[in-house]
């Protein structure tokens, strides 16, 4: 394989990696996961007969969102 083709392949790979990193940190991803978690929690709470599924389903969602915020802080501290 020639050098130019290898460089183009590496650049394409780097674009994909950067895109994946951006997705992992995005609020779109976080909020999508939070919404899906909320819907699943509501469904489960209805199935088990919980008396306030809409309110109680916020607990796992809140935990998830808090964990995404604190993990970045902990990572920065760890890297120092």
mmJSON file of the N, C-alpha and C atoms, coordinates in Angstrom:
{"data_MODEL":{"atom_site":{
"group_PDB":["ATOM","ATOM","ATOM","ATOM","ATOM","ATOM","ATOM","ATOM","ATOM","ATOM","ATOM","ATOM","ATOM","ATOM","ATOM","ATOM","ATOM","ATOM","ATOM","ATOM","ATOM","ATOM","ATOM","ATOM","ATOM","ATOM","ATOM","ATOM","ATOM","ATOM","ATOM","ATOM","ATOM","ATOM","ATOM","ATOM","ATOM","ATOM","ATOM","ATOM","ATOM","ATOM","ATOM","ATOM","ATOM","ATOM","ATOM","ATOM","ATOM","ATOM","ATOM","ATOM","ATOM","ATOM","ATOM","ATOM","ATOM","ATOM","ATOM","ATOM","ATOM","ATOM","ATOM","ATOM","ATOM","ATOM","ATOM","ATOM","ATOM","ATOM","ATOM","ATOM","ATOM","ATOM","ATOM","ATOM","ATOM","ATOM","ATOM","ATOM","ATOM","ATOM","ATOM","ATOM","ATOM","ATOM","ATOM","ATOM","ATOM","ATOM","ATOM","ATOM","ATOM","ATOM","ATOM","ATOM","ATOM","ATOM","ATOM","ATOM","ATOM","ATOM","ATOM","ATOM","ATOM","ATOM","ATOM","ATOM","ATOM","ATOM","ATOM","ATOM","ATOM","ATOM","ATOM","ATOM","ATOM","ATOM","ATOM","ATOM","ATOM","ATOM","ATOM","ATOM","ATOM","ATOM","ATOM","ATOM","ATOM","ATOM","ATOM","ATOM","ATOM","ATOM","ATOM","ATOM","ATOM","ATOM","ATOM","ATOM","ATOM","ATOM","ATOM","ATOM","ATOM","ATOM","ATOM","ATOM","ATOM","ATOM","ATOM","ATOM","ATOM","ATOM","ATOM","ATOM","ATOM","ATOM","ATOM","ATOM","ATOM","ATOM","ATOM","ATOM","ATOM","ATOM","ATOM","ATOM","ATOM","ATOM","ATOM","ATOM","ATOM","ATOM","ATOM","ATOM","ATOM","ATOM","ATOM","ATOM","ATOM","ATOM","ATOM","ATOM","ATOM","ATOM","ATOM","ATOM","ATOM","ATOM","ATOM","ATOM","ATOM","ATOM","ATOM","ATOM","ATOM","ATOM","ATOM","ATOM","ATOM","ATOM","ATOM","ATOM","ATOM","ATOM","ATOM","ATOM","ATOM","ATOM","ATOM","ATOM","ATOM","ATOM","ATOM","ATOM","ATOM","ATOM","ATOM","ATOM","ATOM","ATOM","ATOM","ATOM","ATOM","ATOM","ATOM","ATOM","ATOM","ATOM","ATOM","ATOM","ATOM","ATOM","ATOM","ATOM","ATOM","ATOM","ATOM","ATOM"],
"id":[1,2,3,4,5,6,7,8,9,10,11,12,13,14,15,16,17,18,19,20,21,22,23,24,25,26,27,28,29,30,31,32,33,34,35,36,37,38,39,40,41,42,43,44,45,46,47,48,49,50,51,52,53,54,55,56,57,58,59,60,61,62,63,64,65,66,67,68,69,70,71,72,73,74,75,76,77,78,79,80,81,82,83,84,85,86,87,88,89,90,91,92,93,94,95,96,97,98,99,100,101,102,103,104,105,106,107,108,109,110,111,112,113,114,115,116,117,118,119,120,121,122,123,124,125,126,127,128,129,130,131,132,133,134,135,136,137,138,139,140,141,142,143,144,145,146,147,148,149,150,151,152,153,154,155,156,157,158,159,160,161,162,163,164,165,166,167,168,169,170,171,172,173,174,175,176,177,178,179,180,181,182,183,184,185,186,187,188,189,190,191,192,193,194,195,196,197,198,199,200,201,202,203,204,205,206,207,208,209,210,211,212,213,214,215,216,217,218,219,220,221,222,223,224,225,226,227,228,229,230,231,232,233,234,235,236,237,238,239,240],
"type_symbol":["N","C","C","N","C","C","N","C","C","N","C","C","N","C","C","N","C","C","N","C","C","N","C","C","N","C","C","N","C","C","N","C","C","N","C","C","N","C","C","N","C","C","N","C","C","N","C","C","N","C","C","N","C","C","N","C","C","N","C","C","N","C","C","N","C","C","N","C","C","N","C","C","N","C","C","N","C","C","N","C","C","N","C","C","N","C","C","N","C","C","N","C","C","N","C","C","N","C","C","N","C","C","N","C","C","N","C","C","N","C","C","N","C","C","N","C","C","N","C","C","N","C","C","N","C","C","N","C","C","N","C","C","N","C","C","N","C","C","N","C","C","N","C","C","N","C","C","N","C","C","N","C","C","N","C","C","N","C","C","N","C","C","N","C","C","N","C","C","N","C","C","N","C","C","N","C","C","N","C","C","N","C","C","N","C","C","N","C","C","N","C","C","N","C","C","N","C","C","N","C","C","N","C","C","N","C","C","N","C","C","N","C","C","N","C","C","N","C","C","N","C","C","N","C","C","N","C","C","N","C","C","N","C","C","N","C","C","N","C","C"],
"label_atom_id":["N","CA","C","N","CA","C","N","CA","C","N","CA","C","N","CA","C","N","CA","C","N","CA","C","N","CA","C","N","CA","C","N","CA","C","N","CA","C","N","CA","C","N","CA","C","N","CA","C","N","CA","C","N","CA","C","N","CA","C","N","CA","C","N","CA","C","N","CA","C","N","CA","C","N","CA","C","N","CA","C","N","CA","C","N","CA","C","N","CA","C","N","CA","C","N","CA","C","N","CA","C","N","CA","C","N","CA","C","N","CA","C","N","CA","C","N","CA","C","N","CA","C","N","CA","C","N","CA","C","N","CA","C","N","CA","C","N","CA","C","N","CA","C","N","CA","C","N","CA","C","N","CA","C","N","CA","C","N","CA","C","N","CA","C","N","CA","C","N","CA","C","N","CA","C","N","CA","C","N","CA","C","N","CA","C","N","CA","C","N","CA","C","N","CA","C","N","CA","C","N","CA","C","N","CA","C","N","CA","C","N","CA","C","N","CA","C","N","CA","C","N","CA","C","N","CA","C","N","CA","C","N","CA","C","N","CA","C","N","CA","C","N","CA","C","N","CA","C","N","CA","C","N","CA","C","N","CA","C","N","CA","C","N","CA","C","N","CA","C","N","CA","C","N","CA","C","N","CA","C"],
"label_alt_id":[null,null,null,null,null,null,null,null,null,null,null,null,null,null,null,null,null,null,null,null,null,null,null,null,null,null,null,null,null,null,null,null,null,null,null,null,null,null,null,null,null,null,null,null,null,null,null,null,null,null,null,null,null,null,null,null,null,null,null,null,null,null,null,null,null,null,null,null,null,null,null,null,null,null,null,null,null,null,null,null,null,null,null,null,null,null,null,null,null,null,null,null,null,null,null,null,null,null,null,null,null,null,null,null,null,null,null,null,null,null,null,null,null,null,null,null,null,null,null,null,null,null,null,null,null,null,null,null,null,null,null,null,null,null,null,null,null,null,null,null,null,null,null,null,null,null,null,null,null,null,null,null,null,null,null,null,null,null,null,null,null,null,null,null,null,null,null,null,null,null,null,null,null,null,null,null,null,null,null,null,null,null,null,null,null,null,null,null,null,null,null,null,null,null,null,null,null,null,null,null,null,null,null,null,null,null,null,null,null,null,null,null,null,null,null,null,null,null,null,null,null,null,null,null,null,null,null,null,null,null,null,null,null,null,null,null,null,null,null,null],
"label_comp_id":["UNK","UNK","UNK","UNK","UNK","UNK","UNK","UNK","UNK","UNK","UNK","UNK","UNK","UNK","UNK","UNK","UNK","UNK","UNK","UNK","UNK","UNK","UNK","UNK","UNK","UNK","UNK","UNK","UNK","UNK","UNK","UNK","UNK","UNK","UNK","UNK","UNK","UNK","UNK","UNK","UNK","UNK","UNK","UNK","UNK","UNK","UNK","UNK","UNK","UNK","UNK","UNK","UNK","UNK","UNK","UNK","UNK","UNK","UNK","UNK","UNK","UNK","UNK","UNK","UNK","UNK","UNK","UNK","UNK","UNK","UNK","UNK","UNK","UNK","UNK","UNK","UNK","UNK","UNK","UNK","UNK","UNK","UNK","UNK","UNK","UNK","UNK","UNK","UNK","UNK","UNK","UNK","UNK","UNK","UNK","UNK","UNK","UNK","UNK","UNK","UNK","UNK","UNK","UNK","UNK","UNK","UNK","UNK","UNK","UNK","UNK","UNK","UNK","UNK","UNK","UNK","UNK","UNK","UNK","UNK","UNK","UNK","UNK","UNK","UNK","UNK","UNK","UNK","UNK","UNK","UNK","UNK","UNK","UNK","UNK","UNK","UNK","UNK","UNK","UNK","UNK","UNK","UNK","UNK","UNK","UNK","UNK","UNK","UNK","UNK","UNK","UNK","UNK","UNK","UNK","UNK","UNK","UNK","UNK","UNK","UNK","UNK","UNK","UNK","UNK","UNK","UNK","UNK","UNK","UNK","UNK","UNK","UNK","UNK","UNK","UNK","UNK","UNK","UNK","UNK","UNK","UNK","UNK","UNK","UNK","UNK","UNK","UNK","UNK","UNK","UNK","UNK","UNK","UNK","UNK","UNK","UNK","UNK","UNK","UNK","UNK","UNK","UNK","UNK","UNK","UNK","UNK","UNK","UNK","UNK","UNK","UNK","UNK","UNK","UNK","UNK","UNK","UNK","UNK","UNK","UNK","UNK","UNK","UNK","UNK","UNK","UNK","UNK","UNK","UNK","UNK","UNK","UNK","UNK","UNK","UNK","UNK","UNK","UNK","UNK"],
"label_asym_id":["A","A","A","A","A","A","A","A","A","A","A","A","A","A","A","A","A","A","A","A","A","A","A","A","A","A","A","A","A","A","A","A","A","A","A","A","A","A","A","A","A","A","A","A","A","A","A","A","A","A","A","A","A","A","A","A","A","A","A","A","A","A","A","A","A","A","A","A","A","A","A","A","A","A","A","A","A","A","A","A","A","A","A","A","A","A","A","A","A","A","A","A","A","A","A","A","A","A","A","A","A","A","A","A","A","A","A","A","A","A","A","A","A","A","A","A","A","A","A","A","A","A","A","A","A","A","A","A","A","A","A","A","A","A","A","A","A","A","A","A","A","A","A","A","A","A","A","A","A","A","A","A","A","A","A","A","A","A","A","A","A","A","A","A","A","A","A","A","A","A","A","A","A","A","A","A","A","A","A","A","A","A","A","A","A","A","A","A","A","A","A","A","A","A","A","A","A","A","A","A","A","A","A","A","A","A","A","A","A","A","A","A","A","A","A","A","A","A","A","A","A","A","A","A","A","A","A","A","A","A","A","A","A","A","A","A","A","A","A","A"],
"label_entity_id":["1","1","1","1","1","1","1","1","1","1","1","1","1","1","1","1","1","1","1","1","1","1","1","1","1","1","1","1","1","1","1","1","1","1","1","1","1","1","1","1","1","1","1","1","1","1","1","1","1","1","1","1","1","1","1","1","1","1","1","1","1","1","1","1","1","1","1","1","1","1","1","1","1","1","1","1","1","1","1","1","1","1","1","1","1","1","1","1","1","1","1","1","1","1","1","1","1","1","1","1","1","1","1","1","1","1","1","1","1","1","1","1","1","1","1","1","1","1","1","1","1","1","1","1","1","1","1","1","1","1","1","1","1","1","1","1","1","1","1","1","1","1","1","1","1","1","1","1","1","1","1","1","1","1","1","1","1","1","1","1","1","1","1","1","1","1","1","1","1","1","1","1","1","1","1","1","1","1","1","1","1","1","1","1","1","1","1","1","1","1","1","1","1","1","1","1","1","1","1","1","1","1","1","1","1","1","1","1","1","1","1","1","1","1","1","1","1","1","1","1","1","1","1","1","1","1","1","1","1","1","1","1","1","1","1","1","1","1","1","1"],
"label_seq_id":[1,1,1,2,2,2,3,3,3,4,4,4,5,5,5,6,6,6,7,7,7,8,8,8,9,9,9,10,10,10,11,11,11,12,12,12,13,13,13,14,14,14,15,15,15,16,16,16,17,17,17,18,18,18,19,19,19,20,20,20,21,21,21,22,22,22,23,23,23,24,24,24,25,25,25,26,26,26,27,27,27,28,28,28,29,29,29,30,30,30,31,31,31,32,32,32,33,33,33,34,34,34,35,35,35,36,36,36,37,37,37,38,38,38,39,39,39,40,40,40,41,41,41,42,42,42,43,43,43,44,44,44,45,45,45,46,46,46,47,47,47,48,48,48,49,49,49,50,50,50,51,51,51,52,52,52,53,53,53,54,54,54,55,55,55,56,56,56,57,57,57,58,58,58,59,59,59,60,60,60,61,61,61,62,62,62,63,63,63,64,64,64,65,65,65,66,66,66,67,67,67,68,68,68,69,69,69,70,70,70,71,71,71,72,72,72,73,73,73,74,74,74,75,75,75,76,76,76,77,77,77,78,78,78,79,79,79,80,80,80],
"pdbx_PDB_ins_code":[null,null,null,null,null,null,null,null,null,null,null,null,null,null,null,null,null,null,null,null,null,null,null,null,null,null,null,null,null,null,null,null,null,null,null,null,null,null,null,null,null,null,null,null,null,null,null,null,null,null,null,null,null,null,null,null,null,null,null,null,null,null,null,null,null,null,null,null,null,null,null,null,null,null,null,null,null,null,null,null,null,null,null,null,null,null,null,null,null,null,null,null,null,null,null,null,null,null,null,null,null,null,null,null,null,null,null,null,null,null,null,null,null,null,null,null,null,null,null,null,null,null,null,null,null,null,null,null,null,null,null,null,null,null,null,null,null,null,null,null,null,null,null,null,null,null,null,null,null,null,null,null,null,null,null,null,null,null,null,null,null,null,null,null,null,null,null,null,null,null,null,null,null,null,null,null,null,null,null,null,null,null,null,null,null,null,null,null,null,null,null,null,null,null,null,null,null,null,null,null,null,null,null,null,null,null,null,null,null,null,null,null,null,null,null,null,null,null,null,null,null,null,null,null,null,null,null,null,null,null,null,null,null,null,null,null,null,null,null,null],
"Cartn_x":[0.852,0.0,0.894,0.513,1.361,1.101,2.03,2.009,0.806,0.472,-0.664,-1.97,-2.15,-3.364,-3.421,-2.295,-2.242,-2.585,-2.066,-2.359,-3.845,-4.452,-5.895,-6.706,-6.302,-7.002,-6.878,-5.706,-5.494,-6.324,-6.369,-7.169,-8.658,-9.131,-10.537,-10.833,-9.924,-10.082,-10.106,-9.228,-9.194,-10.493,-11.083,-12.38,-13.465,-13.464,-14.455,-14.266,-13.019,-12.729,-13.162,-12.858,-13.259,-14.779,-15.44,-16.899,-17.482,-16.906,-17.357,-17.142,-16.004,-15.73,-16.746,-17.031,-17.998,-19.369,-19.764,-21.056,-21.1,-20.026,-19.996,-20.176,-19.711,-19.797,-21.028,-21.802,-22.881,-24.093,-24.751,-25.993,-27.125,-27.045,-28.054,-28.05,-26.864,-26.746,-27.26,-26.822,-27.227,-28.74,-29.33,-30.776,-31.561,-31.035,-31.692,-31.707,-30.578,-30.502,-31.417,-31.44,-32.309,-33.774,-34.175,-35.566,-35.928,-35.055,-35.324,-35.373,-34.486,-34.489,-35.793,-36.24,-37.488,-38.669,-38.743,-39.849,-39.82,-38.642,-38.529,-38.894,-38.437,-38.75,-40.25,-40.898,-42.352,-43.055,-42.659,-43.286,-43.119,-41.907,-41.665,-42.467,-42.509,-43.243,-44.746,-45.285,-46.681,-46.892,-45.984,-46.099,-46.108,-45.253,-45.182,-46.214,-47.027,-48.119,-47.721,-46.686,-46.27,-47.371,-47.594,-48.682,-48.326,-47.044,-46.63,-45.495,-45.772,-44.687,-44.061,-44.865,-44.309,-43.312,-43.585,-42.679,-41.491,-41.761,-40.697,-39.714,-40.134,-39.238,-38.156,-38.319,-37.287,-36.028,-36.13,-34.97,-33.828,-34.055,-32.925,-32.415,-33.313,-32.906,-32.021,-32.431,-31.618,-30.25,-30.232,-28.967,-28.054,-28.626,-27.829,-27.243,-28.081,-27.6,-26.545,-26.748,-25.734,-24.421,-24.509,-23.283,-22.512,-23.221,-22.51,-21.804,-22.338,-21.701,-20.503,-20.641,-19.571,-18.421,-18.693,-17.637,-16.611,-17.059,-16.132,-15.247,-15.822,-15.063,-14.028,-14.443,-13.534,-12.416,-12.757,-11.739,-10.682,-11.115,-10.165,-9.242,-9.806,-8.989,-8.006,-8.441,-7.592,-6.438,-6.718,-5.689,-4.623,-4.985,-3.997,-3.12],
"Cartn_y":[-1.182,0.0,1.241,2.233,3.421,4.325,5.192,6.053,6.988,7.551,8.479,7.792,6.568,5.823,5.501,5.135,4.863,6.111,7.251,8.504,8.819,8.638,8.882,7.948,6.687,5.738,6.139,6.588,7.029,8.275,9.205,10.421,10.094,9.176,8.76,8.101,7.25,6.603,7.654,8.625,9.685,10.48,10.732,11.434,10.612,9.308,8.438,8.425,8.331,8.304,9.607,10.735,12.029,12.166,11.665,11.702,10.848,9.678,8.811,9.475,10.125,10.824,11.934,12.695,13.789,13.247,12.132,11.51,11.071,10.469,9.987,11.12,12.318,13.454,14.319,14.038,14.947,14.875,16.016,16.065,15.353,15.277,14.537,13.079,12.494,11.103,10.939,11.828,11.741,11.844,12.822,13.013,11.88,11.321,10.171,8.978,8.709,7.603,7.878,9.119,9.477,9.259,9.663,9.487,8.013,7.229,5.788,5.119,5.541,5.003,5.348,6.583,7.031,6.206,6.002,5.215,3.766,3.181,1.79,1.697,2.683,2.681,2.834,3.708,3.873,2.562,1.936,0.662,-0.373,-0.492,-1.483,-1.149,0.115,0.5,0.253,0.434,0.084,-1.42,-2.203,-3.67,-4.161,-3.582,-4.06,-3.39,-2.494,-1.894,-0.728,-0.027,1.153,2.208,2.914,3.889,5.238,5.568,6.836,6.579,5.856,5.502,6.697,7.723,8.878,9.647,9.734,10.438,9.556,8.312,7.417,7.047,7.154,6.851,7.917,9.052,10.095,9.74,8.824,8.481,7.885,6.84,6.319,7.312,8.111,9.116,10.177,10.64,11.618,11.054,9.801,9.151,9.061,8.715,8.619,9.981,11.019,12.346,12.868,12.634,13.039,12.293,11.024,10.25,10.742,11.21,11.71,13.026,13.783,15.05,14.821,13.941,13.733,12.924,12.057,11.241,12.134,13.152,14.063,14.771,15.184,15.849,14.902,13.688,12.698,12.357,12.251,11.943,13.039,14.301,15.411,15.38,15.131,15.048,13.894,12.781,11.602,11.857,12.561,12.845,13.793,14.601,15.518,14.736],
"Cartn_z":[0.0,0.0,0.0,-0.755,-0.794,0.413,0.659,1.846,1.851,0.715,0.655,1.033,0.555,0.876,2.368,2.946,4.39,5.19,4.759,5.466,5.388,4.231,4.082,4.977,5.071,5.948,7.414,7.803,9.189,9.486,8.547,8.742,8.86,8.044,8.123,9.465,9.911,11.217,12.331,12.257,13.267,13.295,12.135,12.081,12.776,12.521,13.171,14.687,15.129,16.567,17.225,16.603,17.152,17.202,16.18,16.155,17.282,17.502,18.591,19.954,20.126,21.384,21.613,20.564,20.679,21.056,20.461,20.774,22.231,22.719,24.1,25.105,24.772,25.685,25.451,24.419,24.024,24.953,25.068,25.849,25.104,23.797,23.032,23.461,23.579,24.021,25.452,26.336,27.744,27.898,27.215,27.344,26.679,25.604,24.964,25.905,26.535,27.494,28.678,29.148,30.272,29.911,28.717,28.292,28.178,27.586,27.472,28.846,29.731,31.093,31.796,31.631,32.258,31.759,30.441,29.886,30.366,30.406,30.894,32.369,33.153,34.583,34.82,34.057,34.179,33.868,32.777,32.396,33.497,34.014,35.07,36.333,36.704,37.899,37.75,36.55,36.309,36.464,35.908,35.96,37.405,38.242,39.627,40.534,39.958,40.722,41.604,41.261,42.024,41.956,43.072,43.099,42.462,42.278,41.655,40.655,39.581,38.657,37.935,37.627,36.912,37.767,39.049,39.962,40.317,40.662,41.111,39.992,38.753,37.632,37.466,38.132,38.025,38.813,39.763,40.595,39.767,38.968,38.183,37.142,36.594,35.604,36.264,37.417,38.151,38.511,38.938,39.263,38.056,36.918,35.696,35.329,35.318,34.938,35.917,37.2,38.176,37.955,37.639,37.43,36.213,35.174,34.0,34.302,35.234,35.594,36.506,37.484,38.455,37.876,36.927,36.344,35.634,34.931,34.259,35.275,36.384,37.439,38.03,38.328,38.901,37.915,36.65,35.625,35.562,35.593,35.547,36.763,37.92,39.145,39.066,38.565,38.448,37.477,36.378,35.383,35.921,36.898,37.483,38.416],
"occupancy":[1.0,1.0,1.0,1.0,1.0,1.0,1.0,1.0,1.0,1.0,1.0,1.0,1.0,1.0,1.0,1.0,1.0,1.0,1.0,1.0,1.0,1.0,1.0,1.0,1.0,1.0,1.0,1.0,1.0,1.0,1.0,1.0,1.0,1.0,1.0,1.0,1.0,1.0,1.0,1.0,1.0,1.0,1.0,1.0,1.0,1.0,1.0,1.0,1.0,1.0,1.0,1.0,1.0,1.0,1.0,1.0,1.0,1.0,1.0,1.0,1.0,1.0,1.0,1.0,1.0,1.0,1.0,1.0,1.0,1.0,1.0,1.0,1.0,1.0,1.0,1.0,1.0,1.0,1.0,1.0,1.0,1.0,1.0,1.0,1.0,1.0,1.0,1.0,1.0,1.0,1.0,1.0,1.0,1.0,1.0,1.0,1.0,1.0,1.0,1.0,1.0,1.0,1.0,1.0,1.0,1.0,1.0,1.0,1.0,1.0,1.0,1.0,1.0,1.0,1.0,1.0,1.0,1.0,1.0,1.0,1.0,1.0,1.0,1.0,1.0,1.0,1.0,1.0,1.0,1.0,1.0,1.0,1.0,1.0,1.0,1.0,1.0,1.0,1.0,1.0,1.0,1.0,1.0,1.0,1.0,1.0,1.0,1.0,1.0,1.0,1.0,1.0,1.0,1.0,1.0,1.0,1.0,1.0,1.0,1.0,1.0,1.0,1.0,1.0,1.0,1.0,1.0,1.0,1.0,1.0,1.0,1.0,1.0,1.0,1.0,1.0,1.0,1.0,1.0,1.0,1.0,1.0,1.0,1.0,1.0,1.0,1.0,1.0,1.0,1.0,1.0,1.0,1.0,1.0,1.0,1.0,1.0,1.0,1.0,1.0,1.0,1.0,1.0,1.0,1.0,1.0,1.0,1.0,1.0,1.0,1.0,1.0,1.0,1.0,1.0,1.0,1.0,1.0,1.0,1.0,1.0,1.0,1.0,1.0,1.0,1.0,1.0,1.0,1.0,1.0,1.0,1.0,1.0,1.0,1.0,1.0,1.0,1.0,1.0,1.0],
"B_iso_or_equiv":[0.0,0.0,0.0,0.0,0.0,0.0,0.0,0.0,0.0,0.0,0.0,0.0,0.0,0.0,0.0,0.0,0.0,0.0,0.0,0.0,0.0,0.0,0.0,0.0,0.0,0.0,0.0,0.0,0.0,0.0,0.0,0.0,0.0,0.0,0.0,0.0,0.0,0.0,0.0,0.0,0.0,0.0,0.0,0.0,0.0,0.0,0.0,0.0,0.0,0.0,0.0,0.0,0.0,0.0,0.0,0.0,0.0,0.0,0.0,0.0,0.0,0.0,0.0,0.0,0.0,0.0,0.0,0.0,0.0,0.0,0.0,0.0,0.0,0.0,0.0,0.0,0.0,0.0,0.0,0.0,0.0,0.0,0.0,0.0,0.0,0.0,0.0,0.0,0.0,0.0,0.0,0.0,0.0,0.0,0.0,0.0,0.0,0.0,0.0,0.0,0.0,0.0,0.0,0.0,0.0,0.0,0.0,0.0,0.0,0.0,0.0,0.0,0.0,0.0,0.0,0.0,0.0,0.0,0.0,0.0,0.0,0.0,0.0,0.0,0.0,0.0,0.0,0.0,0.0,0.0,0.0,0.0,0.0,0.0,0.0,0.0,0.0,0.0,0.0,0.0,0.0,0.0,0.0,0.0,0.0,0.0,0.0,0.0,0.0,0.0,0.0,0.0,0.0,0.0,0.0,0.0,0.0,0.0,0.0,0.0,0.0,0.0,0.0,0.0,0.0,0.0,0.0,0.0,0.0,0.0,0.0,0.0,0.0,0.0,0.0,0.0,0.0,0.0,0.0,0.0,0.0,0.0,0.0,0.0,0.0,0.0,0.0,0.0,0.0,0.0,0.0,0.0,0.0,0.0,0.0,0.0,0.0,0.0,0.0,0.0,0.0,0.0,0.0,0.0,0.0,0.0,0.0,0.0,0.0,0.0,0.0,0.0,0.0,0.0,0.0,0.0,0.0,0.0,0.0,0.0,0.0,0.0,0.0,0.0,0.0,0.0,0.0,0.0,0.0,0.0,0.0,0.0,0.0,0.0,0.0,0.0,0.0,0.0,0.0,0.0],
"pdbx_formal_charge":[null,null,null,null,null,null,null,null,null,null,null,null,null,null,null,null,null,null,null,null,null,null,null,null,null,null,null,null,null,null,null,null,null,null,null,null,null,null,null,null,null,null,null,null,null,null,null,null,null,null,null,null,null,null,null,null,null,null,null,null,null,null,null,null,null,null,null,null,null,null,null,null,null,null,null,null,null,null,null,null,null,null,null,null,null,null,null,null,null,null,null,null,null,null,null,null,null,null,null,null,null,null,null,null,null,null,null,null,null,null,null,null,null,null,null,null,null,null,null,null,null,null,null,null,null,null,null,null,null,null,null,null,null,null,null,null,null,null,null,null,null,null,null,null,null,null,null,null,null,null,null,null,null,null,null,null,null,null,null,null,null,null,null,null,null,null,null,null,null,null,null,null,null,null,null,null,null,null,null,null,null,null,null,null,null,null,null,null,null,null,null,null,null,null,null,null,null,null,null,null,null,null,null,null,null,null,null,null,null,null,null,null,null,null,null,null,null,null,null,null,null,null,null,null,null,null,null,null,null,null,null,null,null,null,null,null,null,null,null,null],
"auth_seq_id":[1,1,1,2,2,2,3,3,3,4,4,4,5,5,5,6,6,6,7,7,7,8,8,8,9,9,9,10,10,10,11,11,11,12,12,12,13,13,13,14,14,14,15,15,15,16,16,16,17,17,17,18,18,18,19,19,19,20,20,20,21,21,21,22,22,22,23,23,23,24,24,24,25,25,25,26,26,26,27,27,27,28,28,28,29,29,29,30,30,30,31,31,31,32,32,32,33,33,33,34,34,34,35,35,35,36,36,36,37,37,37,38,38,38,39,39,39,40,40,40,41,41,41,42,42,42,43,43,43,44,44,44,45,45,45,46,46,46,47,47,47,48,48,48,49,49,49,50,50,50,51,51,51,52,52,52,53,53,53,54,54,54,55,55,55,56,56,56,57,57,57,58,58,58,59,59,59,60,60,60,61,61,61,62,62,62,63,63,63,64,64,64,65,65,65,66,66,66,67,67,67,68,68,68,69,69,69,70,70,70,71,71,71,72,72,72,73,73,73,74,74,74,75,75,75,76,76,76,77,77,77,78,78,78,79,79,79,80,80,80],
"auth_comp_id":["UNK","UNK","UNK","UNK","UNK","UNK","UNK","UNK","UNK","UNK","UNK","UNK","UNK","UNK","UNK","UNK","UNK","UNK","UNK","UNK","UNK","UNK","UNK","UNK","UNK","UNK","UNK","UNK","UNK","UNK","UNK","UNK","UNK","UNK","UNK","UNK","UNK","UNK","UNK","UNK","UNK","UNK","UNK","UNK","UNK","UNK","UNK","UNK","UNK","UNK","UNK","UNK","UNK","UNK","UNK","UNK","UNK","UNK","UNK","UNK","UNK","UNK","UNK","UNK","UNK","UNK","UNK","UNK","UNK","UNK","UNK","UNK","UNK","UNK","UNK","UNK","UNK","UNK","UNK","UNK","UNK","UNK","UNK","UNK","UNK","UNK","UNK","UNK","UNK","UNK","UNK","UNK","UNK","UNK","UNK","UNK","UNK","UNK","UNK","UNK","UNK","UNK","UNK","UNK","UNK","UNK","UNK","UNK","UNK","UNK","UNK","UNK","UNK","UNK","UNK","UNK","UNK","UNK","UNK","UNK","UNK","UNK","UNK","UNK","UNK","UNK","UNK","UNK","UNK","UNK","UNK","UNK","UNK","UNK","UNK","UNK","UNK","UNK","UNK","UNK","UNK","UNK","UNK","UNK","UNK","UNK","UNK","UNK","UNK","UNK","UNK","UNK","UNK","UNK","UNK","UNK","UNK","UNK","UNK","UNK","UNK","UNK","UNK","UNK","UNK","UNK","UNK","UNK","UNK","UNK","UNK","UNK","UNK","UNK","UNK","UNK","UNK","UNK","UNK","UNK","UNK","UNK","UNK","UNK","UNK","UNK","UNK","UNK","UNK","UNK","UNK","UNK","UNK","UNK","UNK","UNK","UNK","UNK","UNK","UNK","UNK","UNK","UNK","UNK","UNK","UNK","UNK","UNK","UNK","UNK","UNK","UNK","UNK","UNK","UNK","UNK","UNK","UNK","UNK","UNK","UNK","UNK","UNK","UNK","UNK","UNK","UNK","UNK","UNK","UNK","UNK","UNK","UNK","UNK","UNK","UNK","UNK","UNK","UNK","UNK"],
"auth_asym_id":["A","A","A","A","A","A","A","A","A","A","A","A","A","A","A","A","A","A","A","A","A","A","A","A","A","A","A","A","A","A","A","A","A","A","A","A","A","A","A","A","A","A","A","A","A","A","A","A","A","A","A","A","A","A","A","A","A","A","A","A","A","A","A","A","A","A","A","A","A","A","A","A","A","A","A","A","A","A","A","A","A","A","A","A","A","A","A","A","A","A","A","A","A","A","A","A","A","A","A","A","A","A","A","A","A","A","A","A","A","A","A","A","A","A","A","A","A","A","A","A","A","A","A","A","A","A","A","A","A","A","A","A","A","A","A","A","A","A","A","A","A","A","A","A","A","A","A","A","A","A","A","A","A","A","A","A","A","A","A","A","A","A","A","A","A","A","A","A","A","A","A","A","A","A","A","A","A","A","A","A","A","A","A","A","A","A","A","A","A","A","A","A","A","A","A","A","A","A","A","A","A","A","A","A","A","A","A","A","A","A","A","A","A","A","A","A","A","A","A","A","A","A","A","A","A","A","A","A","A","A","A","A","A","A","A","A","A","A","A","A"],
"auth_atom_id":["N","CA","C","N","CA","C","N","CA","C","N","CA","C","N","CA","C","N","CA","C","N","CA","C","N","CA","C","N","CA","C","N","CA","C","N","CA","C","N","CA","C","N","CA","C","N","CA","C","N","CA","C","N","CA","C","N","CA","C","N","CA","C","N","CA","C","N","CA","C","N","CA","C","N","CA","C","N","CA","C","N","CA","C","N","CA","C","N","CA","C","N","CA","C","N","CA","C","N","CA","C","N","CA","C","N","CA","C","N","CA","C","N","CA","C","N","CA","C","N","CA","C","N","CA","C","N","CA","C","N","CA","C","N","CA","C","N","CA","C","N","CA","C","N","CA","C","N","CA","C","N","CA","C","N","CA","C","N","CA","C","N","CA","C","N","CA","C","N","CA","C","N","CA","C","N","CA","C","N","CA","C","N","CA","C","N","CA","C","N","CA","C","N","CA","C","N","CA","C","N","CA","C","N","CA","C","N","CA","C","N","CA","C","N","CA","C","N","CA","C","N","CA","C","N","CA","C","N","CA","C","N","CA","C","N","CA","C","N","CA","C","N","CA","C","N","CA","C","N","CA","C","N","CA","C","N","CA","C","N","CA","C","N","CA","C","N","CA","C","N","CA","C","N","CA","C","N","CA","C"],
"pdbx_PDB_model_num":[1,1,1,1,1,1,1,1,1,1,1,1,1,1,1,1,1,1,1,1,1,1,1,1,1,1,1,1,1,1,1,1,1,1,1,1,1,1,1,1,1,1,1,1,1,1,1,1,1,1,1,1,1,1,1,1,1,1,1,1,1,1,1,1,1,1,1,1,1,1,1,1,1,1,1,1,1,1,1,1,1,1,1,1,1,1,1,1,1,1,1,1,1,1,1,1,1,1,1,1,1,1,1,1,1,1,1,1,1,1,1,1,1,1,1,1,1,1,1,1,1,1,1,1,1,1,1,1,1,1,1,1,1,1,1,1,1,1,1,1,1,1,1,1,1,1,1,1,1,1,1,1,1,1,1,1,1,1,1,1,1,1,1,1,1,1,1,1,1,1,1,1,1,1,1,1,1,1,1,1,1,1,1,1,1,1,1,1,1,1,1,1,1,1,1,1,1,1,1,1,1,1,1,1,1,1,1,1,1,1,1,1,1,1,1,1,1,1,1,1,1,1,1,1,1,1,1,1,1,1,1,1,1,1,1,1,1,1,1,1]
}}}
